[in-house]
Amino acid sequence: MVVSRPVLIESNFSTLICAPVYSVHHGLSTQVPVGVREGLKHDSSIHCDELVSLPKSALTNYVGTLSPEKMEVLNEALRIALDIPGSGS
């Protein structure tokens, strides 16, 4: 499973930058716990420190969605992984 923005999925770009989702969680600040609430079958973790570029054709099944609150957690994990200063910096 990967996480990406719907606007890019629907665009003319042939590839997407995605954050992979794994069934392991190490508690790193660049990992976001997700699970049944987001539409998954079991507890997993979005790994923002392992971003990949994938062809859209590799993304075949829609699994779930993130709440606005979980998106904020994901945004913070991405800021940390990419060393982007937060709004308060």
Buried (B, 14 or more C-beta within 10 A) or exposed (E): BBBBEEEBEEEEEEEBBBBBBEEEBEEBEBBBEBBEEBEBEEEBBBBBBEBEEBEBEEBEEEBBEBEEEBEEBBBBBBBBBEEEEEEEE
